[in-house]
Amino acid sequence: MSKNYTKLLIDVGFLPSEVKVYMASLELGPSTVQNVAKKANISRTAGYEAIEALQKRGLISSSTRGKRKLFAAESPERIVTYLREEQQKFQSTLQDITSSVEAMKLMAGGIKPSVRAYEGEEALHAYFDHIATVKPQSFDELSNLDDVYEYLDDEKVKSARKAYSWAKHTKIRLLHRGKLRNPRAGAQFRELGHQWGDFHGNISIYDNFVTFVTYIGITSVVIIESETLANTMKMMFDIAWSQSKESKISLIQE
């Protein structure tokens, strides 16, 4: 064994007292705790603790002679075997941790939002299909209706209406800019005042989802799943809703 055996064993996780006890026991052969502790120049209590730790590693064995319990160091080759076993355990643990990194990252500062984005022809279909799948109990929407009718053709508008067929028992609130056309019966409508500034597209809030839709240029849809973000957006919607007036229109059932 290298002359730097003490440092080597400490570097791989052994305590100094454990190294002293192992080396003392190796030199003495089968001996009592008192003799081993004396040889290692440590207290008997520290000797007991070191022997117990080394036994768990399989580096010290015990036997009984009469009324005396004796302890003996296993061959130094056993240290190499022990370290290889520990290395295998470490590699296995490292693999488990590596496979869990993404899940652990979600715990940092709350759950990381899930984001899905769509563009072009598939965008609105993906959005409508998602709503129909979720079937939310409540649905809040902020919409620039002038954009909807200016940038979407009639077929897409009809598809949008069909997509809301699930909403018979859903509480729907629409906060809109622009003229209401064929408003859905049973829904609530309020017109967003111009003091809130200009905006284009749609923002929908339902369950743990917030969806952004833009119609200008290439139709784009971004669906974000985040309970925290959805609750925040709902709070902002509630504030705007409370400060907006009911739409002045006779609601006509589709």
Protein Blocks (a to p, Z undefined) as FASTA:
>chain_A
ZZklmmmmmmnopafklmmmmmmmmmnopadfklmmmmnopafklmmmmmmmmmmnopac
cddehjaccdddddfklmmmmmmmmmmmmmmmmmmmmmmmmmmmmmggpaaddddddehj
llmmmmmmmmmmnopabdcddddfklmmmmpcfklmmmmmmmmmmmmmcccddddedjde
hiaehiacddddfklopaedjdddehjbccdddfehjadddddddfklmmmmmmmmmmmm
mmpccdddddddZZ
